[in-house]
Amino acid sequence: MVYFMSDDNSQNRNIISRPRETRRAGSAKRLARIEGQVRGLQNMIAEDRYCVDILVQIKAVSAALKKVEGELLKDHVSHCLAAAIAGDDVTEREEKVAELVDLLSKR
């Protein structure tokens, strides 16, 4: 979902920030769960648990991190990139697009 800016700045912040705050709160909760999963992995290794069991948990952590990454990418596109596209500053627009292209090319 892309949010475009209007002339009233206080209204802009409210329109943009509510979904963004919700996504950020969800990402923070997800990261807290991931932190717990990583501590569990450390315990599994310390307890010399079966390798496949550890690998299954590593896959779960990786999937959870990819979910957070996706949410942050949506946030960036709908907030930062959308604002640059809607704005008049061509240099900022080009920088934001180049930044995103560089990030995505690292995958």
Backbone torsions as a table, in degrees:
resi	resn	phi	psi	omega
1	MET	NA	128.3	-177.8
2	VAL	-108.3	134.0	-179.9
3	TYR	-112.7	121.9	179.6
4	PHE	-97.7	153.1	-176.8
5	MET	-79.1	144.9	170.9
6	SER	-111.5	-173.3	-177.0
7	ASP	-75.7	-23.6	-177.2
8	ASP	-90.4	107.0	-175.2
9	ASN	-62.3	-39.2	179.9
10	SER	-65.7	-37.0	177.0
11	GLN	-67.0	-38.6	178.2
12	ASN	-57.8	-48.8	-177.7
13	ARG	-60.2	-40.3	-179.9
14	ASN	-68.9	-41.1	-179.7
15	ILE	-65.4	-43.1	-175.4
16	ILE	-80.3	-39.8	-169.2
17	SER	-74.3	-31.6	-177.8
18	ARG	-59.4	-54.7	177.8
19	PRO	-64.1	-36.4	-179.6
20	ARG	-65.1	-44.7	178.8
21	GLU	-61.9	-39.3	179.0
22	THR	-63.9	-45.5	178.5
23	ARG	-63.9	-42.6	-179.2
24	ARG	-64.4	-40.6	178.4
25	ALA	-63.8	-41.2	177.0
26	GLY	-63.0	-41.3	178.3
27	SER	-65.4	-39.8	179.1
28	ALA	-63.0	-41.8	177.7
29	LYS	-64.4	-43.4	-180.0
30	ARG	-62.3	-41.4	178.9
31	LEU	-65.4	-35.1	176.7
32	ALA	-64.6	-40.3	176.8
33	ARG	-65.4	-41.3	178.8
34	ILE	-61.3	-40.8	177.8
35	GLU	-57.5	-43.3	177.5
36	GLY	-64.6	-39.5	177.8
37	GLN	-63.5	-39.8	-179.9
38	VAL	-66.3	-40.3	176.0
39	ARG	-61.8	-38.9	176.4
40	GLY	-62.7	-38.7	176.3
41	LEU	-62.5	-42.2	178.3
42	GLN	-59.6	-42.4	178.7
43	ASN	-64.9	-41.2	179.4
44	MET	-60.7	-42.2	179.4
45	ILE	-67.8	-43.6	179.0
46	ALA	-61.5	-33.8	-179.9
47	GLU	-86.2	3.1	179.5
48	ASP	55.4	47.2	179.4
49	ARG	-71.6	165.6	-177.9
50	TYR	-59.5	131.9	-173.8
51	CYS	-55.1	-43.4	-177.9
52	VAL	-64.2	-36.9	176.7
53	ASP	-62.2	-41.4	178.3
54	ILE	-65.6	-44.1	-179.9
55	LEU	-62.7	-36.9	176.8
56	VAL	-61.4	-42.3	179.4
57	GLN	-69.0	-35.4	176.9
58	ILE	-63.3	-41.0	176.7
59	LYS	-60.7	-39.6	179.2
60	ALA	-64.2	-42.6	178.2
61	VAL	-64.3	-43.6	179.2
62	SER	-60.6	-43.3	179.3
63	ALA	-64.0	-40.2	179.2
64	ALA	-65.5	-40.2	177.2
65	LEU	-65.2	-37.7	177.6
66	LYS	-64.1	-35.4	177.4
67	LYS	-64.8	-44.5	177.5
68	VAL	-62.7	-43.3	178.3
69	GLU	-58.1	-44.1	179.1
70	GLY	-62.9	-41.5	179.0
71	GLU	-65.0	-41.7	178.7
72	LEU	-68.0	-34.7	176.3
73	LEU	-65.1	-44.0	175.6
74	LYS	-59.0	-43.2	179.5
75	ASP	-60.4	-45.7	-179.0
76	HIS	-63.0	-45.1	-177.7
77	VAL	-67.0	-44.9	-175.7
78	SER	-77.6	-18.6	-178.2
79	HIS	-110.3	-67.4	-173.2
80	CYS	-70.0	-51.2	-177.8
81	LEU	-68.2	-41.6	179.2
82	ALA	-61.3	-39.9	178.9
83	ALA	-65.6	-40.4	179.3
84	ALA	-66.6	-39.2	179.6
85	ILE	-68.0	-40.1	-179.5
86	ALA	-73.8	-21.3	-177.9
87	GLY	-78.6	172.8	-178.1
88	ASP	-92.9	-8.5	-175.2
89	ASP	-83.8	102.2	-177.7
90	VAL	-64.0	-38.3	-179.9
91	THR	-62.5	-45.3	178.5
92	GLU	-62.0	-43.1	179.2
93	ARG	-58.7	-47.9	-179.4
94	GLU	-63.9	-39.2	179.3
95	GLU	-64.1	-44.5	-179.2
96	LYS	-64.4	-42.3	179.5
97	VAL	-65.8	-45.8	179.5
98	ALA	-61.3	-41.0	179.0
99	GLU	-60.1	-44.6	179.6
100	LEU	-67.2	-42.1	177.7
101	VAL	-61.2	-44.5	178.1
102	ASP	-60.1	-43.9	179.8
103	LEU	-62.2	-48.8	-177.0
104	LEU	-67.8	-26.5	179.1
105	SER	-75.2	-13.0	179.2
106	LYS	-82.6	-5.1	-177.1
107	ARG	-68.7	NA	NA
